[in-house]
């Protein structure tokens, strides 16, 4: 770890917080030389191969949700973190825009619940995408313009709806869970050895790209023996994985576009956080709208160019607007969960969408 991070790690009193602040600081910027990067071959003493089960998911089943054959996935673990699995971008080229578009266009629709419902009527939030298209399609005027509803989204809940105040799920507040997210989480968990993962709830959170995900443990679920699953798309981020107490120094790692993390077993209740979003390495955003051979598959529809144009404008439609990001938490049987984090931001030429972990930070 870099000198400052190493110093924090050596100090037992809330070592996690000190490392978190080290990677979050802007001036001077931190040294990233010791951040684990699984995309470059995952060199390092802590990195070990992780075993997957290619027979658990057929090539056709994987392709149906935009995934490569399981035998082609690159999966890793970390010494000292039993149950932690990191899969380096198992998605087929061209499939990530489908999931990005679902998160912006489809999942915010009613009957799903969003933050805008707290101060707007149901009719006003019935079609967030449709009411935002005009504002996101017009060329920037250079003047300060009102944000569209899409830009004002902060969270959307799916299936069994999460209560932010009590941090619990209610059996009495349920709407149908998206079938495509159910299939995606089922295939990923099956390949990792967890059969029967039945996703029933989700949380989609939207954040500014300059915000951070605070230090926390995911413990709202009833059954902590089930895995926690996360997906990332677009820009990269620094992810910190610690121990069972904040005195344990965390390990820093990059999450790049398409990366998947599984936290199970002893790693299921470890402290973790995201102190910083960083530009993705060139060629690793993987959000090009290219055919991935799934046009005839009902689960992976080709993203229309006009829809992707709107998605691409969300993070760059206002000259003074800082980019945002969002996530989805997929929750199985109200006992276990998986999470899909998406960041959206404009870097150089494109709107970027990235995924990481839960809990709002505003």
Secondary structure, DSSP 8 states (H G I E B T S, - for coil): --HHHHHHHH--TTHHHHHHHHHH-TTTT---TTSB-GGGT--STTEEE----GGGS-HHHHHHTTB--GGG-EEEEETT-TTEEEEE--B-TT-HHHHHHIIIIITTSTTSEEGGGGTS-TTTTTTHHHHHHHHHHS---SS-----HHHH--EEEEEEEEETTTTEEEEEEE----HHHHHHHHHHHHHTT-TT--EEEEEEEEEETT--EEEE----SS-TTS-EEEEEESSEEEEEE--SSTTS--EEEEE-TT-EEEE-GGGGG--EEEEEEE---TT---------S-TT-TTS----HHHHHHHHHHTTSSTT---EEEEEEEEETTTEEEEEEEEEEEETTEEE------S---
